Amino acid sequence: MVVRRIMVAPPTSRYTTWMSSEPDYYLDIAGVEPEAHTSDGAATGKRKWIGVRFDCCGAYARIYRNPAGTAYEGRCPRCLKPVRAAIGTGGTDCRFFVAD
């Protein structure tokens, strides 16, 4: 159990309280199902990405899957040169690439 110190009075006061970081209750609403976890991480807020080093500017960036899930698309963070890596069968399992 993780415990954090929370000030509930002005900093000059000697009174403090300790609160747990875990909630005391869990809300369960009848008829509402929990979010289903998908393979692309959409329910968890995590998006699939690949790392790209851009030789044009010597910069590195993550590029993310497009909404259709057919390619990774992004731009160089310095010169904004576009890059696209298609997703398909017979591809590679590498996660880091170099763009010319």
C-alpha positions in Angstrom: 0.0 0.0 0.0 1.4 3.4 -1.0 0.8 6.3 1.3 1.2 9.9 0.4 1.5 12.9 2.7 -1.2 15.5 1.9 -1.3 18.9 3.5 -4.8 19.9 4.6 -3.9 23.1 6.4 -1.7 26.1 5.5 2.0 25.2 5.3 2.7 27.0 8.6 0.4 24.7 10.4 1.6 21.5 12.2 -1.5 19.6 11.2 -1.2 17.1 8.3 -3.2 14.0 7.3 -2.2 10.8 5.6 -4.2 9.5 2.7 -4.0 6.2 0.7 -3.4 6.4 -3.0 -6.0 3.7 -3.5 -9.7 4.6 -3.4 -11.8 3.5 -0.5 -14.6 2.3 -2.9 -15.2 1.2 -6.4 -18.2 2.4 -8.3 -20.2 -0.4 -10.0 -23.1 0.8 -12.1 -25.6 -1.9 -13.3 -25.8 -2.1 -17.0 -22.4 -0.5 -17.7 -19.7 -2.8 -18.8 -16.0 -2.1 -18.3 -14.1 -1.0 -21.4 -12.8 -3.9 -23.5 -9.1 -3.9 -24.0 -8.0 -4.0 -27.6 -4.8 -5.1 -29.1 -3.8 -1.6 -30.3 -4.0 -0.2 -26.7 -6.9 2.2 -27.4 -8.7 1.4 -24.2 -5.6 2.0 -22.1 -4.7 5.2 -23.7 -1.5 3.8 -25.2 -0.9 4.0 -28.9 1.3 1.7 -31.0 4.4 3.5 -32.3 7.7 3.0 -34.0 10.9 5.0 -33.4 12.4 6.8 -36.4 15.8 8.6 -36.6 15.6 11.2 -39.4 19.0 11.6 -41.2 17.8 14.8 -42.8 18.1 16.7 -39.4 19.7 14.1 -37.1 16.5 14.0 -35.0 14.5 11.2 -33.4 10.8 10.9 -33.1 8.1 8.4 -32.5 5.5 8.0 -35.2 2.1 6.5 -34.5 -0.4 4.4 -36.3 -3.0 6.2 -38.4 -6.7 5.9 -37.3 -7.3 3.2 -40.0 -4.4 1.1 -38.7 -2.9 0.7 -42.1 0.4 2.6 -41.6 2.6 4.5 -39.2 2.6 8.2 -40.2 4.6 11.1 -38.9 7.0 14.0 -39.6 10.5 15.0 -38.8 10.3 17.2 -35.7 12.6 19.8 -37.2 12.0 20.1 -41.0 8.5 18.4 -41.0 9.5 16.0 -43.8 6.7 13.4 -43.9 7.4 9.7 -43.4 5.0 6.7 -43.8 5.6 3.0 -43.0 2.9 0.7 -44.3 1.6 -2.2 -42.2 1.0 -5.5 -43.9 1.8 -9.2 -44.1 5.4 -10.2 -44.6 6.7 -7.1 -42.8 9.2 -6.9 -40.0 9.0 -6.9 -36.3 11.6 -4.1 -35.9 10.5 -1.1 -33.8 13.3 1.4 -34.8 14.1 2.7 -38.3 16.1 5.3 -40.1 14.5 7.7 -42.6 16.6 9.3 -45.3 
